[in-house]
Amino acid sequence: MLLRLPTTLSEAQRYLAEGAVPVGGATLVWALWQRDGFPEQAMSLRALPQANLIGREALGAAVLLHQVDDRVPEVLRRAASTVGTGAVRRTATVGGNIVGSTLRCLLPAALVLDARATVLDGDGAYETDLAEVVAKRHLLLGLRWRDPVVSGYHKADGEAGGEPPLVVATAVHAGGDGRHRLLVAVRDGYEVISETTPCHPDPERVLRGLDRTALGSLPAQARDAVRREVNGILEALAGH
Ligand SMILES: Cc1cc2nc3c(=O)[nH]c(=O)nc-3n(C[C@H](O)[C@H](O)[C@H](O)COP(=O)(O)OP(=O)(O)OC[C@H]3O[C@@H](n4cnc5c(N)ncnc54)[C@H](O)[C@@H]3O)c2cc1C
């Protein structure tokens, strides 16, 4: 197997056209390749500057999960810190998690940040939404979003090999009109639902707004967790 390490977008585009398979830390693909055979070419984005950004409003796909620290909003930092074991986080990448894993603990965090994905194909780099990246498994270069006012992340305890633990991600964004908007994303099983509602000083009103969305049909345990997280984020907003 030839491992390509592009340093420019045009090089990456060329390797993609030659059929190079994207690879992050190979924490998932290594075992598959050993079983089914290695591809002729693989491409890691670790030498590509655009895929290594890390900041308040951007995160590159080649960034390792253990490098996701307080330069990014809390929701994303906490999501990355709960993935697998320390050994997995030192090797696995943001791109491998969002595009390649079935659990995708980073996805609810990216959804509440209202993140846009930058992807690369034969026509060049362009922005698209996360649902499309997950469905079509584009080559992900990174994520971009607008810094939220406050954000939070809750992952229930889970057993290795058991059902995916419940995740509730929350973020409050300031709109152009000065009003605040709450985004909530829940991973229940393998399904991720994300919804939004205007903020209000009365948490009950906000919760009623969310109850009228798809979040209202979640099982009782998940709705209790949403209630706790929403109360917590509105308190954080009040104290901000
Ligand atoms: C012990 C263990 C525990 C885990 N626990 C969790 C958990 O709690 N939560 C969770 O979310 N995940 C968990 N995972 C999955 C983990 O998130 C993935 O192993 C990891 O994110 C994959 O990253 P990687 O960089 O190693 O991907 P790789 O193994 O290199 O690639 C995986 C797939 O993603 C594709 N890919 C990689 N980078 C890109 C890119 N930039 N653009 C497009 N496609 C790309 C590859 O082509 C491949 O199909 C666990 C994994 C292990 C081994």
The ligand as an ORCA input file, in Angstrom:
! r2SCAN-3c Opt
* xyz 0 1
  C     -11.711      0.840     21.598
  C     -12.492      1.836     20.802
  C     -13.457      2.603     21.441
  C     -14.178      3.558     20.720
  N     -15.114      4.326     21.355
  C     -15.761      5.298     20.676
  C     -16.679      6.181     21.330
  O     -16.908      6.117     22.525
  N     -17.279      7.131     20.570
  C     -17.037      7.286     19.227
  O     -17.591      8.173     18.591
  N     -16.190      6.461     18.593
  C     -15.550      5.487     19.269
  N     -14.676      4.683     18.637
  C     -14.509      4.872     17.218
  C     -13.469      5.954     17.022
  O     -14.087      7.188     17.056
  C     -12.883      5.689     15.688
  O     -11.990      4.580     15.839
  C     -12.118      6.837     15.141
  O     -12.731      8.058     15.251
  C     -11.773      6.577     13.710
  O     -10.790      7.512     13.469
  P      -9.526      7.155     12.633
  O      -8.879      8.467     12.364
  O      -8.673      6.116     13.250
  O     -10.226      6.572     11.316
  P      -9.690      5.445     10.320
  O      -9.735      4.107     10.965
  O      -8.392      5.882      9.726
  O     -10.814      5.565      9.194
  C     -12.124      5.167      9.473
  C     -12.986      5.452      8.242
  O     -13.116      6.869      8.089
  C     -12.679      7.260      6.792
  N     -11.999      8.552      6.943
  C     -10.961      8.864      7.764
  N     -10.656     10.170      7.643
  C     -11.519     10.683      6.724
  C     -11.713     11.975      6.163
  N     -10.965     13.029      6.512
  N     -12.693     12.147      5.252
  C     -13.468     11.084      4.868
  N     -13.334      9.840      5.357
  C     -12.373      9.640      6.285
  C     -11.754      6.152      6.292
  O     -11.728      6.075      4.887
  C     -12.418      4.942      6.931
  O     -13.489      4.506      6.135
  C     -13.942      3.727     19.325
  C     -12.967      2.967     18.686
  C     -12.241      2.017     19.410
  C     -11.179      1.232     18.675
*
